[in-house]
Structures are given as structure tokens and as C-alpha cells.
Amino acid sequence: MPNLDVFQSEYQLAAGYNNAAGLSTIEGTVATANDYPRAFGPVRCYSSYDPGEIVVRGNGTYTFNGFASVRWTWGLVSRAQEAYIRDTFCGGGYAGEVTVRTTTDDSPETFANYNAVLLAPRHAELSFIGRRIENYAITLSRLVAL
């Protein structure tokens, strides 16, 4: 297999909470299953940070309640890549506890480690182009800094 260039080495995932030692770059990870091996491309994450539920104060200003989340999106993924995400990080389901290294604001250079819940989309929510899934997005919710 050729040497793959990785452009976003800071976007990392590991199964389970408090697993900073297990973090590995998702881009370039090769998923294999019933179709040919395919490496994950770069994620789109910029400006996807959500600080939580908006609560309007009595004076009209905002505060936020609950937990923050961030969304990672790939332009195209194979069914093997979708299965890899769900099998590796969600135990074959659609949600799982993870440790993540990601950006959480509009600065793409600021990264930190968090415990989070990875939420994968249900198959009924996916859009296909042939055998590929377009704009595949996972949500990393309940971000708690390590």
C-alpha cells in the first residue's frame, strides 16, 4: 500500500473514556470489510462547535446549558468505513464512549483532549452516491476536558 499523506494528524479518536494513551489519527486509518481497503480522508470540523443549549437570561443575553459538542464530517466514506466507526467506537451500535482530540472553537490550531459520546447517524439518515455515503457526519457530544 502506498504511503498516505496525513494533513490533519491532530484529529484523533480512541474507544473508551480517559484513553488519551490510545488516541490515534483517524485520517489515513484503513478500513477493510466487504469492499476494497480505503483510508479515511481529512475531516471537516471547522465551525461545527456547539457550546450547548441556548438559555436566554432575563436581560436578553445568552448563556449555555448542558454539554458542548462538535461534528466531524467526511465528504465520502465507504460502507466499510461507516462500519469501522460503528464497530470500533460504538460496539456495533450508534453511540459509544470515546476519548477525542479535536478543535472546539473557530481556531483550527487549538486542540485539546476530551471524553465524549460519539453519535453515529442511523442508516435511514444517510445519503448514498452509488456504494458510498456522502457527507457522513459523526457528532461528538458531552465534551468534557481531560
N, C-alpha and C positions, 0 to 999 in steps of 0.2 A: 504494500500500500504506500502511496506517495506521502511525503512529509507534508502535513497540513499546516498552513499559516493560521495562527490564532491571533485575532485582533482584539478580543475582549477577555483577556485572561482573568480579570478581577471578578467576573460574574461566575460565582461558584455555588454548588449545592452539595449537601450531604444528607443522607437519611438520618432521622432522629434529632432530638433536641441536644443542645450542648455538645455538638460534634464538630467543633472547629478544626480538630486534627484530621477529620475525614473529608474536609472540603476539597472539591476538585472542580476544575474548569469544565463547564458544560459544553462550550464551543469546542468542536473537534472530537468530542466523545462519539464513538462509533456505535450505533445501534444496529443489531442484526436480528432478523426474525425470518419471516417467510419471503421477504423481498431482499434485494441485494444490500450489502452493508452501506450505510450512509452516515456521514458525520454531521452533527448539529452545526448549523451556521451561527453567525452572531445573533444576539437577541436585540430587540428594540425595547428599551426601558425608559429612555429619556422622557421626562414629563408625565410619567404614569403614576407618580407617588400620590397617595390619597391619605391625608392625615387623620381621617376618621369621620364620624358622623357630625355634620354641622349642627350646632346648637346656637340659636340666636339669643343673645343676652337681652335684658330689659332695655338697655340703652341702644340696641340695634347692632352692636358689634358681634362678631362671630367668636365662638370658641369651639373646640372639637372634643367629642366624647368617643369613648371606645378605643379601638386599636387602629394603628396605621396599616396600610397595605401598599403593595407595588405590583405592577403587572409586567411580565416578560412576554414578548410576542416574537414568534418566528414567522417569516413570510410564507415558507412552505416547510412542512415536515412530512415524512413518510409514515405509514401506519406502524412500522417498526419503531420509529422514534416516539410516536404517541404511546405505544405500548411500553417502551422503555421508561418513559416518565411515570406512567401509572404503576408499572411493576416495581420499579426501583424506589420510588419516593412515596407511593400511596398504597403499597401492598396489594396491587392489582385493582384497587378501588379508585375513587375520585378525590380523596383527601388524605393527607398524611403529614405528620410532624417532620420538619426539616430544620437544618441549620443552613443559613444562606448568607452569602457575601454579595451585597448589592449596593447600588446608589439609592438614596431615599429622598433626594431633592432635585432641583433643576441643575445641579452641578455634576456633570458626568465624571468628574475626577474624584469625588468624595465617596469612598466606600467604607462600609462597616459590616460587622458580623451580627446576625440576628437569629433568634429562634423564630420560627414562623410555621403557619399551616399552609401547605401547598394545596390549592384547589385547582383540579384539572377539569376542563369542560366535559360535559356529557356528550356522547356521540351524536345525539339529536341536535346539539348546538353547533356542530362542526360544518364547515363548508368545504366541499371537495372539488379539486380540479383533477380529473382522472383518478389516479390512485393516491394522490397527495392531498394533504389537508392544508388549506390556505389560511393565513393569519391565525395560526394556532397560538393561543394565549393561555398562560397559567397565571393565577393570582397567588401571591404570597401574602397571606393575611396574618393578623395578630402579631405584627412585628414587635419583638422585644429584644432590645440591645443586649449583647453578651458583654 
